[in-house]
Amino acid sequence: MAFVESARQYVQETEDPGERAILEYLLENAVGSSNAKSWETMQAAIQAKGINMRQTDFQQTFLKKSRSQSSEIFIGSSNNGYFLIETPDDAQIMREFYQTRIDSEQANLDRLLELIEEND
């Protein structure tokens, strides 16, 4: 998994100071799922570099971008926070996190379908 090396390369190339600050922080502090950092911890670190970003902004922009088909970086997340995927085990933790979210949304959809059927 070349995500960490891709992140190092991206830090050198990006012109976006927020993306650079986040990746620099992750590279220095959150490589691998065992080193996941909470948003509050990340936010304090990037604010110290003069970058003001809300978690929602991070999630809807750079985090989403890092997980797109065209990205060579994948920022993982778990109940413990955010991290750069380094190993297949890290990717598995991210997969399990996704699966939990998908299962929850499926339960919500199933309930909505029940309500629709009850009202037909």
N, C-alpha and C positions, 0 to 999 in steps of 0.2 A: 504494500500500500504506500503510494508515493505522496499522500496528502501533505505530510509535514514538509517535504522538500518543495512541493508546489507552493505551499504557504510562504516558505522562505523566498522563493522566486517572486511571488506576487507582491510581497512587501517592498521589494526593490523596484517594481514596475508601477504600482498603483499611484495615481495622483490624488486619490481621496484620502485626506488626513484621518478621517474616522476609521476607514477600513484598515489603514496602516497601523493606527494605534491599537485597534482590536487584535489584529494579527500579531503584532509585536508582543502584546500582552500574552496571548495564547501560546505563542512560541516559547516565551520565557517561563510561563507558569502553568500551562494547562495542556501539555502534550500527553495524551492518553487519558482514558476514562477515570483512572484512579487519581488524576490530578484535576478533575473537573472543578470549575470555579463558578460561584453564584453570580448572577447578574450584578448584584450590589457590589461585590468585590471587583468585578470587571469595570463597572461604571466608575467607581472611585479611582481606579488606576488610570482610566482614560481621561477622567476629569482633571487629574493631576497634570496631564499633557495639554490641557486646554480644550478638550473635546467634550461637548455637552451632547449627550444622546440618551433618549429614553429607551427602555427595553422594547417597547412596541416598535419604535423606529428601527432598532437593530434587527428585530425579528422580521419585519416586513421589507427590509431592504437587504442588508448584507448577509444575514443568516439565510434568507430565502435564496439570494443569488449564489451563495456558496453551495447550495444543494441542487442547483439546476443541472440539467444534462450537459451544459457546456462548461461547467466548472471543473477544475482539477483539484479543488479544495473542498473538503466536507467538514463543516463544523458540527460536531456531534453534541447531543444534549441528553441529559438524564435527570433524574430527580435531584442529583447533586450539583447540577450546573452545566456549563458549556466546556467543551474540550475539542482539541484536534485529534481526529482518529489517527492512530499510529499502527495498530495491529488488527488482525482479524477479530480478536476478542473485543476490542473497542467497537468495531463495526457491529458485532453481535449485540452488545449492550444497546447501541443505537437502534438496532432492528427491534429489540424487545420493547424499547421505549415507544417506537412507532406502533408496534402491534397493540400495546396497551391503549394508546390513543385511538387507534382504528376500532378496536373492540368497543370502546366507550361510545364512539360516534355511531357504530352499528346498532348498539342498544338504543340510542336516542332515535335513530331512524326507524327501528322496529316499533318502538312505542308510538311514534308519529303515524306509522301505517295502521296500527291498531286503532288509534283515534279516528283516522279517516274512515276505516271500515265501520266503526261503531256509528258514525254519523251519516252513513250512506243509506 
